[in-house]
């Protein structure tokens, strides 16, 4: 599978989780680390909200931004 430069950059960030010695499974990733990685990949590393909200409320803004950005037609 061909990977573009951006995909490779983010897959390299995941490499630390797979570098787990003799274990065949990756190291655990926190919810926050997952959310940050996916938000950076899908919305761009400069995406942020200026609203003074909790992490749980921010998830709503992230979900909305992702859905709006990746509007697919059937």
N, CA, C and O atoms as a GROMACS GRO file, in nm:
protein
  296
    1UNK      N    1   0.083  -0.118   0.000
    1UNK     CA    2   0.000   0.000   0.000
    1UNK      C    3   0.088   0.125   0.000
    1UNK      O    4   0.179   0.138   0.082
    2UNK      N    5   0.061   0.214  -0.091
    2UNK     CA    6   0.137   0.339  -0.097
    2UNK      C    7   0.090   0.433   0.013
    2UNK      O    8  -0.030   0.446   0.039
    3UNK      N    9   0.183   0.495   0.075
    3UNK     CA   10   0.152   0.591   0.180
    3UNK      C   11   0.209   0.726   0.142
    3UNK      O   12   0.322   0.738   0.096
    4UNK      N   13   0.128   0.827   0.162
    4UNK     CA   14   0.180   0.960   0.135
    4UNK      C   15   0.264   1.007   0.253
    4UNK      O   16   0.268   0.941   0.358
    5UNK      N   17   0.330   1.119   0.237
    5UNK     CA   18   0.422   1.169   0.340
    5UNK      C   19   0.351   1.194   0.472
    5UNK      O   20   0.405   1.164   0.579
    6UNK      N   21   0.231   1.248   0.465
    6UNK     CA   22   0.155   1.279   0.587
    6UNK      C   23   0.114   1.152   0.660
    6UNK      O   24   0.124   1.144   0.783
    7UNK      N   25   0.069   1.052   0.586
    7UNK     CA   26   0.034   0.924   0.648
    7UNK      C   27   0.156   0.864   0.717
    7UNK      O   28   0.147   0.817   0.830
    8UNK      N   29   0.268   0.868   0.650
    8UNK     CA   30   0.390   0.812   0.707
    8UNK      C   31   0.428   0.884   0.836
    8UNK      O   32   0.469   0.820   0.933
    9UNK      N   33   0.413   1.016   0.837
    9UNK     CA   34   0.445   1.094   0.956
    9UNK      C   35   0.360   1.049   1.076
    9UNK      O   36   0.412   1.033   1.186
   10UNK      N   37   0.230   1.029   1.053
   10UNK     CA   38   0.143   0.990   1.163
   10UNK      C   39   0.161   0.842   1.200
   10UNK      O   40   0.148   0.806   1.317
   11UNK      N   41   0.192   0.758   1.103
   11UNK     CA   42   0.220   0.618   1.134
   11UNK      C   43   0.350   0.607   1.214
   11UNK      O   44   0.363   0.520   1.300
   12UNK      N   45   0.444   0.694   1.186
   12UNK     CA   46   0.569   0.697   1.264
   12UNK      C   47   0.541   0.734   1.410
   12UNK      O   48   0.605   0.682   1.501
   13UNK      N   49   0.444   0.825   1.431
   13UNK     CA   50   0.407   0.860   1.568
   13UNK      C   51   0.350   0.740   1.642
   13UNK      O   52   0.368   0.727   1.763
   14UNK      N   53   0.281   0.653   1.570
   14UNK     CA   54   0.227   0.532   1.630
   14UNK      C   55   0.334   0.427   1.653
   14UNK      O   56   0.314   0.334   1.732
   15UNK      N   57   0.447   0.440   1.587
   15UNK     CA   58   0.555   0.343   1.599
   15UNK      C   59   0.600   0.319   1.741
   15UNK      O   60   0.638   0.207   1.776
   16UNK      N   61   0.597   0.424   1.824
   16UNK     CA   62   0.638   0.409   1.964
   16UNK      C   63   0.548   0.309   2.037
   16UNK      O   64   0.594   0.240   2.128
   17UNK      N   65   0.424   0.302   1.999
   17UNK     CA   66   0.331   0.210   2.065
   17UNK      C   67   0.357   0.064   2.024
   17UNK      O   68   0.333  -0.028   2.101
   18UNK      N   69   0.407   0.046   1.902
   18UNK     CA   70   0.435  -0.090   1.854
   18UNK      C   71   0.573  -0.138   1.893
   18UNK      O   72   0.602  -0.258   1.885
   19UNK      N   73   0.659  -0.047   1.936
   19UNK     CA   74   0.792  -0.084   1.982
   19UNK      C   75   0.780  -0.133   2.126
   19UNK      O   76   0.805  -0.058   2.221
   20UNK      N   77   0.740  -0.258   2.141
   20UNK     CA   78   0.704  -0.311   2.272
   20UNK      C   79   0.783  -0.438   2.305
   20UNK      O   80   0.730  -0.530   2.368
   21UNK      N   81   0.906  -0.443   2.263
   21UNK     CA   82   0.991  -0.559   2.293
   21UNK      C   83   0.939  -0.685   2.229
   21UNK      O   84   0.908  -0.688   2.110
   22UNK      N   85   0.929  -0.791   2.309
   22UNK     CA   86   0.884  -0.921   2.257
   22UNK      C   87   0.732  -0.934   2.251
   22UNK      O   88   0.681  -1.033   2.199
   23UNK      N   89   0.661  -0.836   2.304
   23UNK     CA   90   0.515  -0.842   2.304
   23UNK      C   91   0.463  -0.822   2.162
   23UNK      O   92   0.511  -0.733   2.091
   24UNK      N   93   0.366  -0.903   2.120
   24UNK     CA   94   0.314  -0.891   1.984
   24UNK      C   95   0.206  -0.784   1.973
   24UNK      O   96   0.165  -0.748   1.863
   25UNK      N   97   0.161  -0.731   2.086
   25UNK     CA   98   0.058  -0.629   2.086
   25UNK      C   99   0.118  -0.494   2.121
   25UNK      O  100   0.220  -0.488   2.190
   26UNK      N  101   0.057  -0.385   2.074
   26UNK     CA  102   0.111  -0.252   2.104
   26UNK      C  103   0.089  -0.212   2.248
   26UNK      O  104   0.006  -0.270   2.319
   27UNK      N  105   0.164  -0.112   2.291
   27UNK     CA  106   0.143  -0.052   2.423
   27UNK      C  107   0.007   0.017   2.423
   27UNK      O  108  -0.041   0.057   2.318
   28UNK      N  109  -0.054   0.031   2.539
   28UNK     CA  110  -0.183   0.101   2.546
   28UNK      C  111  -0.168   0.250   2.513
   28UNK      O  112  -0.064   0.311   2.536
   29UNK      N  113  -0.275   0.306   2.458
   29UNK     CA  114  -0.281   0.448   2.426
   29UNK      C  115  -0.397   0.509   2.503
   29UNK      O  116  -0.508   0.455   2.502
   30UNK      N  117  -0.372   0.619   2.569
   30UNK     CA  118  -0.480   0.683   2.645
   30UNK      C  119  -0.584   0.742   2.550
   30UNK      O  120  -0.558   0.766   2.432
   31UNK      N  121  -0.703   0.764   2.603
   31UNK     CA  122  -0.810   0.825   2.524
   31UNK      C  123  -0.766   0.963   2.473
   31UNK      O  124  -0.793   0.999   2.359
   32UNK      N  125  -0.700   1.037   2.560
   32UNK     CA  126  -0.657   1.172   2.522
   32UNK      C  127  -0.553   1.167   2.408
   32UNK      O  128  -0.562   1.246   2.314
   33UNK      N  129  -0.458   1.076   2.417
   33UNK     CA  130  -0.356   1.064   2.312
   33UNK      C  131  -0.420   1.023   2.180
   33UNK      O  132  -0.382   1.073   2.074
   34UNK      N  133  -0.517   0.932   2.186
   34UNK     CA  134  -0.588   0.889   2.065
   34UNK      C  135  -0.663   1.007   2.003
   34UNK      O  136  -0.656   1.030   1.882
   35UNK      N  137  -0.736   1.080   2.088
   35UNK     CA  138  -0.815   1.193   2.038
   35UNK      C  139  -0.724   1.298   1.974
   35UNK      O  140  -0.757   1.352   1.869
   36UNK      N  141  -0.612   1.327   2.036
   36UNK     CA  142  -0.519   1.426   1.983
   36UNK      C  143  -0.461   1.381   1.849
   36UNK      O  144  -0.453   1.459   1.755
   37UNK      N  145  -0.420   1.254   1.840
   37UNK     CA  146  -0.361   1.201   1.717
   37UNK      C  147  -0.462   1.206   1.602
   37UNK      O  148  -0.430   1.251   1.492
   38UNK      N  149  -0.583   1.158   1.628
   38UNK     CA  150  -0.684   1.154   1.523
   38UNK      C  151  -0.730   1.294   1.485
   38UNK      O  152  -0.753   1.321   1.367
   39UNK      N  153  -0.744   1.382   1.582
   39UNK     CA  154  -0.782   1.520   1.552
   39UNK      C  155  -0.674   1.587   1.467
   39UNK      O  156  -0.706   1.654   1.369
   40UNK      N  157  -0.549   1.569   1.504
   40UNK     CA  158  -0.439   1.627   1.426
   40UNK      C  159  -0.438   1.572   1.285
   40UNK      O  160  -0.415   1.646   1.189
   41UNK      N  161  -0.462   1.442   1.270
   41UNK     CA  162  -0.458   1.381   1.137
   41UNK      C  163  -0.575   1.425   1.050
   41UNK      O  164  -0.557   1.461   0.934
   42UNK      N  165  -0.695   1.422   1.106
   42UNK     CA  166  -0.814   1.451   1.026
   42UNK      C  167  -0.843   1.600   1.009
   42UNK      O  168  -0.890   1.642   0.904
   43UNK      N  169  -0.815   1.679   1.112
   43UNK     CA  170  -0.850   1.821   1.107
   43UNK      C  171  -0.729   1.912   1.094
   43UNK      O  172  -0.744   2.032   1.067
   44UNK      N  173  -0.611   1.859   1.111
   44UNK     CA  174  -0.491   1.940   1.102
   44UNK      C  175  -0.437   1.972   1.240
   44UNK      O  176  -0.513   1.986   1.336
   45UNK      N  177  -0.307   1.982   1.249
   45UNK     CA  178  -0.242   2.002   1.378
   45UNK      C  179  -0.270   2.141   1.438
   45UNK      O  180  -0.245   2.163   1.556
   46UNK      N  181  -0.322   2.232   1.358
   46UNK     CA  182  -0.350   2.366   1.409
   46UNK      C  183  -0.497   2.384   1.448
   46UNK      O  184  -0.538   2.494   1.485
   47UNK      N  185  -0.577   2.278   1.440
   47UNK     CA  186  -0.719   2.289   1.475
   47UNK      C  187  -0.732   2.304   1.626
   47UNK      O  188  -0.666   2.234   1.703
   48UNK      N  189  -0.818   2.394   1.667
   48UNK     CA  190  -0.846   2.413   1.810
   48UNK      C  191  -0.981   2.480   1.825
   48UNK      O  192  -1.036   2.531   1.727
   49UNK      N  193  -1.033   2.482   1.944
   49UNK     CA  194  -1.153   2.557   1.974
   49UNK      C  195  -1.120   2.661   2.079
   49UNK      O  196  -1.042   2.636   2.172
   50UNK      N  197  -1.178   2.777   2.064
   50UNK     CA  198  -1.153   2.884   2.161
   50UNK      C  199  -1.257   2.883   2.273
   50UNK      O  200  -1.249   2.962   2.367
   51UNK      N  201  -1.354   2.796   2.262
   51UNK     CA  202  -1.461   2.790   2.362
   51UNK      C  203  -1.409   2.733   2.493
   51UNK      O  204  -1.337   2.633   2.493
   52UNK      N  205  -1.443   2.795   2.604
   52UNK     CA  206  -1.398   2.747   2.736
   52UNK      C  207  -1.486   2.630   2.782
   52UNK      O  208  -1.576   2.647   2.865
   53UNK      N  209  -1.458   2.512   2.727
   53UNK     CA  210  -1.540   2.394   2.757
   53UNK      C  211  -1.452   2.280   2.808
   53UNK      O  212  -1.330   2.283   2.794
   54UNK      N  213  -1.517   2.180   2.866
   54UNK     CA  214  -1.445   2.063   2.916
   54UNK      C  215  -1.401   1.976   2.798
   54UNK      O  216  -1.442   1.998   2.684
   55UNK      N  217  -1.316   1.877   2.826
   55UNK     CA  218  -1.273   1.783   2.721
   55UNK      C  219  -1.392   1.711   2.660
   55UNK      O  220  -1.399   1.691   2.539
   56UNK      N  221  -1.487   1.672   2.745
   56UNK     CA  222  -1.604   1.599   2.696
   56UNK      C  223  -1.687   1.687   2.603
   56UNK      O  224  -1.740   1.639   2.502
   57UNK      N  225  -1.700   1.814   2.636
   57UNK     CA  226  -1.774   1.906   2.549
   57UNK      C  227  -1.696   1.934   2.421
   57UNK      O  228  -1.754   1.949   2.314
   58UNK      N  229  -1.565   1.940   2.433
   58UNK     CA  230  -1.480   1.962   2.315
   58UNK      C  231  -1.496   1.847   2.215
   58UNK      O  232  -1.485   1.867   2.094
   59UNK      N  233  -1.520   1.726   2.266
   59UNK     CA  234  -1.541   1.611   2.178
   59UNK      C  235  -1.656   1.636   2.081
   59UNK      O  236  -1.652   1.590   1.967
   60UNK      N  237  -1.758   1.709   2.126
   60UNK     CA  238  -1.872   1.740   2.040
   60UNK      C  239  -1.826   1.829   1.924
   60UNK      O  240  -1.866   1.807   1.810
   61UNK      N  241  -1.743   1.929   1.954
   61UNK     CA  242  -1.692   2.016   1.848
   61UNK      C  243  -1.603   1.940   1.750
   61UNK      O  244  -1.608   1.961   1.630
   62UNK      N  245  -1.522   1.850   1.804
   62UNK     CA  246  -1.434   1.769   1.718
   62UNK      C  247  -1.518   1.680   1.627
   62UNK      O  248  -1.493   1.673   1.506
   63UNK      N  249  -1.617   1.613   1.683
   63UNK     CA  250  -1.704   1.526   1.603
   63UNK      C  251  -1.773   1.606   1.494
   63UNK      O  252  -1.780   1.561   1.379
   64UNK      N  253  -1.825   1.722   1.528
   64UNK     CA  254  -1.894   1.807   1.430
   64UNK      C  255  -1.798   1.847   1.318
   64UNK      O  256  -1.835   1.841   1.201
   65UNK      N  257  -1.677   1.889   1.353
   65UNK     CA  258  -1.580   1.932   1.253
   65UNK      C  259  -1.541   1.818   1.160
   65UNK      O  260  -1.526   1.838   1.040
   66UNK      N  261  -1.523   1.698   1.216
   66UNK     CA  262  -1.487   1.582   1.133
   66UNK      C  263  -1.602   1.547   1.039
   66UNK      O  264  -1.579   1.524   0.920
   67UNK      N  265  -1.724   1.543   1.091
   67UNK     CA  266  -1.839   1.509   1.008
   67UNK      C  267  -1.859   1.612   0.897
   67UNK      O  268  -1.887   1.576   0.783
   68UNK      N  269  -1.845   1.739   0.930
   68UNK     CA  270  -1.860   1.843   0.828
   68UNK      C  271  -1.748   1.836   0.723
   68UNK      O  272  -1.773   1.858   0.605
   69UNK      N  273  -1.628   1.805   0.766
   69UNK     CA  274  -1.515   1.800   0.672
   69UNK      C  275  -1.526   1.680   0.578
   69UNK      O  276  -1.493   1.689   0.460
   70UNK      N  277  -1.573   1.568   0.631
   70UNK     CA  278  -1.578   1.446   0.550
   70UNK      C  279  -1.721   1.411   0.514
   70UNK      O  280  -1.765   1.298   0.533
   71UNK      N  281  -1.792   1.506   0.461
   71UNK     CA  282  -1.928   1.485   0.415
   71UNK      C  283  -1.923   1.397   0.290
   71UNK      O  284  -1.872   1.437   0.185
   72UNK      N  285  -1.977   1.277   0.302
   72UNK     CA  286  -1.977   1.185   0.188
   72UNK      C  287  -2.117   1.172   0.134
   72UNK      O  288  -2.215   1.170   0.209
   73UNK      N  289  -2.126   1.162   0.005
   73UNK     CA  290  -2.256   1.145  -0.061
   73UNK      C  291  -2.272   1.000  -0.102
   73UNK      O  292  -2.176   0.933  -0.139
   74UNK      N  293  -2.394   0.954  -0.094
   74UNK     CA  294  -2.421   0.816  -0.136
   74UNK      C  295  -2.458   0.812  -0.280
   74UNK      O  296  -2.485   0.704  -0.334
   0.00000   0.00000   0.00000
